[in-house]
Amino acid sequence: MHSAYNKQAGRRPPSPRGIRRACSKELYRTLKRIKVYISPELIKQGEELYYRKVIGNLIWIHDNHSNKKALCDWWEKEVCAELAELWQVPEKTLASAFRDAFGG
């Protein structure tokens, strides 16, 4: 049985828990690609930063959920610089790893 929100036209935004889990998974995949140790505390801070940015732009992100290139462009513009500074990794390396992991 499918509920109404599973259909493309009536799709609802994900729950806060779903957003938090997605952010965590995306950053985990990104970190695997940059092959640099980041402490668990800094990873948690990075996940919180990313989560807040997503929540702040949820309507736009939801409207563009199928456009991975646009989502990656948004991530590079809005999240990458702060995350690279927090984790002390080169911004270009982080952006490239995120695009590779996210598929955009």
Steps between C-alpha positions, in 0.01 A plus 500: 500500500640839402417817681430824316834661579694223323362613166712758320231767460395505867844445647551651846830624639688243709479497878771672708630156597520398133684821415748449784568142390544603135745776595696256713519241221603757238781632717612146591533415130685826440746434783576155364609660174731765647680237712586739784436429867241733650421459870149377589428832676586700186294263286204557730548878479519473121181295485321758716624783277381320186165410661434864597580618147266240348216588738550868417459429127262206520240629254756564226678170567170312496397667173835402343530153654551333162761749373823375657716749312302793641511348848878456476538858378293618799712288736824647362368854535327471838671221697841409361707799616384482863540123509849514346602756762354293784668181381824671385489347152542674163167631372557371146578151628189496717278631218634241258452217751143611573411514130647154451314361801170675429498438127471856374 
